[in-house]
Amino acid sequence: MAGVGNEQDGGGPGRRPFVFAHRGAWFDRRNRQNSLEAFADALDLGVDIESDVRLSADRVPVLVHDAVVWYAFVPLVVGWLPARWLRRFGIPSLDDLYGTLGHDYELSLDLKVVRAAEPAIEVARRWEAIDRLWLVHDDLLVLDRVRTADRDVRLVHENRLADLDRIGVEPEAHLRALAEHHVQAANTSWRRWTPELLAAARSAGVLAFGSLIGHPDHMDRALAVGLDGIYADHIEAILAALPEDDR
């Protein structure tokens, strides 16, 4: 069952959260991160997909974390190569993802290159997937620019609550600001969400996302927080921690 996280049955009090497979289902399945195989296995497990987006030399959105990848001991600069060459080295484009696996799921993309936002939106619109695309960045000014470019794409602001403390911004005020800027979700460490902050997020109309759940022993604790969405590596472990009716 692909794409289980949606507004009807994912996110919000008493409902199953969005579960984003961080760079696909790679850890338990021994797939390469951000590969079509890892993404396909995530959907087969019944969860949604998280990935990273950059631009190839021909301005195609490609799904890869690092700016430089290694192939047979040779460094490859992602931004210097066209998408068709990157595909040969196992780096898929966003078009490859939608063309191979369809678009019946939530897709969260970390904007590693800000310039990738508009091309990614164009691809998602062409595949009629814009309402299930989440673009993530830690700069609210960047998200403002993305919102100006498109009114329908979903936006996620990523930050560390400790950073807000250092600059003297109250988390509750930050959540209200996100709502005013038409940002749908706030993502921070799942450990930092308190019942008070969750209540403030819901009062502001902002979804509370938590990351990164990287150890199986943390699954029960993370789910007990009551988040609207989570990013995780150990997908099978987190599914096992869910109530049976929600798997």
Sequence and secondary structure as in RCSB ss.txt:
>XXXX:A:sequence
MAGVGNEQDGGGPGRRPFVFAHRGAWFDRRNRQNSLEAFADALDLGVDIESDVRLSADRVPVLVHDAVVWYAFVP
LVVGWLPARWLRRFGIPSLDDLYGTLGHDYELSLDLKVVRAAEPAIEVARRWEAIDRLWLVHDDLLVLDRVRTAD
RDVRLVHENRLADLDRIGVEPEAHLRALAEHHVQAANTSWRRWTPELLAAARSAGVLAFGSLIGHPDHMDRALAV
GLDGIYADHIEAILAALPEDDR
>XXXX:A:secstr
     STTTBSSTTSB EEEEETSS TTTT  TT HHHHHHHHHHT EEEEEEEE TTS EEE S SEEEETTEE
EEGGGS HHHHHHTT  BHHHHHHHH S S EEEEESSGGGHHHHHHHHHHTT GGGEEEEES HHHHHHHHHH 
SSSEEEEE  HHHHHHTT  HHHHHHHHHHTT  EEEEEGGG  HHHHHHHHHHT EEEEEEE SGGGHHHHHHT
T SEEEES HHHHHHHS GGG 
